[in-house]
Amino acid sequence: TAKKVLNQSKSSIDLTPDPAGKTPSPEPAKIETPRSHTPEQKAPPVK
């Protein structure tokens, strides 16, 4: 089961970041790292 889940996750991630996920993924992630300095503010909105 774990192998099947990993395989499906890789397929979905491989197809998603291939078209336009690789570019917008690393950019917002790097910008969210410094802005995520406040986990308290991100905790309420994430809920």
C-alpha positions in Angstrom: 0.0 0.0 0.0 2.8 2.4 0.9 4.5 1.7 -2.5 1.2 2.4 -4.3 0.7 5.7 -2.4 4.2 6.8 -3.2 3.8 5.9 -6.8 0.6 7.8 -7.1 2.0 10.8 -5.2 5.1 10.9 -7.5 2.9 10.7 -10.6 0.7 13.5 -9.4 3.7 15.6 -8.3 5.6 14.8 -11.5 2.8 15.9 -13.7 1.9 18.9 -11.7 5.3 20.5 -11.3 6.2 19.7 -14.8 3.8 22.1 -16.6 4.1 25.1 -14.2 4.5 23.7 -10.7 8.3 23.7 -10.7 8.5 27.5 -11.3 5.7 28.8 -9.1 6.5 26.2 -6.4 10.0 27.3 -5.5 9.3 31.0 -5.9 6.3 31.2 -3.5 8.0 28.7 -1.2 11.1 30.9 -0.8 8.9 34.0 -0.3 6.8 32.2 2.2 9.8 31.1 4.2 10.7 34.6 5.5 7.0 35.6 5.8 6.3 32.4 7.7 8.5 33.8 10.5 5.2 34.2 12.3 3.7 30.7 12.7 1.0 32.1 15.0 -0.5 34.2 12.2 -0.2 31.4 9.7 -1.8 28.9 12.1 -5.2 30.6 12.3 -5.6 31.1 8.5 -4.3 27.6 7.8 -7.1 26.2 10.0 
